[in-house]
């Protein structure tokens, strides 16, 4: 389990080891266990009892720094069944969908749990994440990843089922969908998302975006519909050599946002 304060590494904690060439290795620390890599062996006991920023040396003479992994470190290296939403897209979802402390969020397509971890951290102890997943193997893998990063959490309500089918009526503030056919879930979303609430859909292809957008535009209850793609590029800065890196994280998926404006209920006569 990860800690939020700079405390000592204990058995069960995650540790990120980085060598002098920037290669990273994510470990789950256990007493009496060793980590083997191309530059020798590191005993977990060398790390246990130390804090962030400690340095260890392998049997092959390699020096590695030891830090607690960030969210981005963890989700890119955690066990996965389904492809995860990349941190750059998670960041835009949290910002543009305005996921705030205390919010109630409906998530569908939990995958490996990367988005769920970010949502749970954003809504805090007073919020709620209600997640639907129809594949039991994905749900179990996601639960394991969430607990590995956050420990057990009472703010997650993980339900087995398809959001394409009728679900219990929920009163939620935000909805995050990672599904191949989100247009099929719109009736269920309209039932549960409050007026003024925000829907965001993560889709890999523009044809999926087009189908979803056209269906929402045909319904006057959906407004502020827009789509974006986030591209990130790092730079090489070393001495007189300053240039963009040869590789970048380009297309991963499209994010389509919309707000629901439910008509007022008719006044009782």
Rosetta blueprint (number, residue, H / E / L):
1 X L
2 X L
3 X L
4 X L
5 X L
6 X L
7 X L
8 X L
9 X L
10 X L
11 X L
12 X L
13 X L
14 X E
15 X E
16 X E
17 X E
18 X E
19 X L
20 X L
21 X L
22 X L
23 X L
24 X E
25 X E
26 X E
27 X E
28 X E
29 X L
30 X L
31 X L
32 X L
33 X L
34 X E
35 X E
36 X E
37 X E
38 X L
39 X L
40 X E
41 X E
42 X E
43 X E
44 X H
45 X H
46 X H
47 X L
48 X L
49 X L
50 X L
51 X L
52 X L
53 X L
54 X E
55 X E
56 X E
57 X E
58 X L
59 X L
60 X L
61 X L
62 X L
63 X E
64 X E
65 X E
66 X E
67 X E
68 X L
69 X L
70 X L
71 X H
72 X H
73 X H
74 X H
75 X H
76 X H
77 X H
78 X L
79 X L
80 X L
81 X L
82 X L
83 X L
84 X L
85 X L
86 X L
87 X H
88 X H
89 X H
90 X H
91 X H
92 X H
93 X H
94 X H
95 X H
96 X H
97 X L
98 X L
99 X L
100 X L
101 X L
102 X L
103 X L
104 X E
105 X E
106 X E
107 X E
108 X E
109 X L
110 X L
111 X L
112 X L
113 X L
114 X H
115 X H
116 X H
117 X H
118 X H
119 X H
120 X H
121 X H
122 X H
123 X H
124 X L
125 X L
126 X L
127 X L
128 X E
129 X E
130 X E
131 X E
132 X E
133 X E
134 X L
135 X L
136 X H
137 X H
138 X H
139 X H
140 X H
141 X H
142 X H
143 X H
144 X H
145 X H
146 X H
147 X H
148 X H
149 X H
150 X H
151 X L
152 X L
153 X L
154 X L
155 X L
156 X E
157 X E
158 X E
159 X E
160 X E
161 X L
162 X L
163 X L
164 X L
165 X L
166 X L
167 X L
168 X L
169 X L
170 X L
171 X L
172 X E
173 X E
174 X E
175 X E
176 X E
177 X E
178 X L
179 X L
180 X L
181 X L
182 X H
183 X H
184 X H
185 X H
186 X H
187 X H
188 X H
189 X H
190 X H
191 X H
192 X H
193 X E
194 X E
195 X E
196 X E
197 X E
198 X E
199 X E
200 X E
201 X E
202 X E
203 X E
204 X L
205 X L
206 X H
207 X H
208 X H
209 X H
210 X H
211 X H
212 X H
213 X H
214 X H
215 X H
216 X H
217 X H
218 X L
219 X L
220 X L
221 X L
222 X E
223 X E
224 X E
225 X E
226 X E
227 X E
228 X E
229 X E
230 X L
231 X L
232 X E
233 X L
234 X L
235 X E
236 X E
237 X E
238 X E
239 X L
240 X L
241 X E
242 X E
243 X E
244 X E
245 X L
246 X L
247 X L
248 X L
249 X E
250 X L
251 X L
252 X L
253 X L
254 X E
255 X E
256 X E
257 X E
258 X E
259 X E
260 X E
261 X L
262 X L
263 X L
264 X L
265 X L
266 X L
267 X L
268 X L
269 X L
